[in-house]
């Protein structure tokens, strides 16, 4: 089962994904895409780590997401990816368009074939004002296109607002 969980900053999307992973009854592998580039991001990462159950496996992968998903997916496992927009940012910062396209295309081509339960967390950043800079506009565009493509492939899509999940696609659990 593939599920996409979208929401703004501090919307409760990660907490929702963590709850769903716990309730799945499966062994959980948390795939973190963040890198600690400064003290504030280090604090965010520490906050997420402290919240996770001790028995969850952790893989930190900022770029090669589909490789990790292929290697870790199994019928008896739940993979929680947090978050796609950080992964996208990491790829955009590389300033090598071909790498971003390869990684994105690999994800979109293979995500539905993976066994087990996959929870994808991502920031919905296209609801605000249009950014002024070229790179930030490209980020919003790329994220929007990625979300549309993943939502099309997903069994369930939820939008989290103020800690409340809104079911956009799929069956209620």
N, C-alpha and C positions, 0 to 999 in steps of 0.2 A: 504494500500500500504506500502510495506517495502522497504526502501532504505538504502544502505550502502554507506557511503562517506569516502573514504580513502585518505590519503596524509601524507607527511612528516611534521616535525615541521615547523610551520609558512608557511604552503603551501596555506592557505586560506580555508581549509576544514570546519572549524567551521563557518566562515563567510558565506560560501556557504550554509551550513545547516540552518543557521539563516535566510538567504534570502529565502530559500525554505519554511521554516516554516511560515514566514511572508506572502508569496505569496499564501499559502495554503487556506487562508480565514477561517481557523479553529481556535478554541481556542487552545493556545499552552501551553504545560507543558514542561519545561526544566528540564531534569533529569541530575544532575551533579554528577559525580563519584569521583571528585578530593577531596583530603583532604589537608588542609594547614599545611604541616609538617615543613615549614621554611618560611622565609620572601620572598624569590623569588617566591615560589608557591602561597603565599598569594597575591602577586602583580599580578600574572597571573590570579588568580581567580577574583580579583577586576577588572581587565581589561575586562574579560568576562562579569561580572555583569553589568558594566557601558555600555556595548554595547547592552544589551538586552532591549527590550521594557518593560515598566513598567507594562503592563497588562498581561505579561506572568506569569504563576504560576511557582514556583521553588520547586523542591524536591532534596535534597542532600542525595544520597544513594551510599556509596562506595562499598557495598558488595551484598545486596539482590536485584539485578536488576530485575529479572523476577517477583518477588513479587510486586514491584512497577509498572512495566509495566502492569501486570494483573489488578491491582487495578485502574490504571489510564486510560487505553485504552478505547476509546469510538468512535463510528462512527463519531461524530462531533468534534473530538479532534486530534491534532497533538502532538505527543510525540517526543522530540528531546533529544537523549542520547549523552552526550559529557563527557567523551569518553570511548570507550570500552577498550582501552589499559591501561588506568589508573585503570579501574575496574579490569582488569586482573592482573595488578601489585599489587593492594590491596589484591587480593586473593592469589597471589604467596607469598607475604610477610607474610601471615598467617602461611606458612609452614605446612599446613595441606592439603595434596593432595586430600583427599576425599571431602573437602569443595569446592575446585576449580572444581572438576569433577561434583559435584552435581549442583552447580550454572551454569556452562557452559552447562551441559546436559539439565537442565531445560529451559535455554534460547533457545537452539537449538530445543528442542521438542515443545515449545509453541509459538515461535515468529510469525509464519505464521498464527496462528489462531486468533491473536489479531485484533480487529476492529480499524478503523481509519487509520491515517497515522503515520508511525514510521520512524524516521530518526536516523540512527546510525552512529556516527562519530568515526573514529579510526585512529590511526597512522600506516602507512605502514612502518614498521621498518626492513623489510627483504631485502631491496635493497642495503644495505651497506656491510661492511666487517663483517665476522663472529666474534661475540664477543668472548673474551678469557675466561671469567668466566662461570662456570656451570649454575648459576642462570640466567645470561643474555642470554646465549644460550637457556635455557629452555623458557625464556620469548619470544624470537624471534620465537621459534618453536611453542609455544602455540598460540601466536598472529597469526602466519601464518595459522595454522590449523583452528582457529576460523574464520578468514577472509574467508578462502575457504568455510567453512561450511555455513557461513552467505551469501556469494555471491551466493551460489547454491540456497538458499531459497529466496533471495531478488528479488523483481520485477525490481529494477534498482540498478546499481552499478556505482559509479563515482570515478575517481581518480583525486585529485586536485594537480596541479603542478604550482608553481609560480602564484597562484591565478586563474588559468584557469582550469575549470572542463573538464575532458575527460570522455565521456560516454563509459563505458565498457560493460554494459548490460542494456537492456530495451529501452523504448521509450524516445525520447527527449521531454522535456516539453516546 
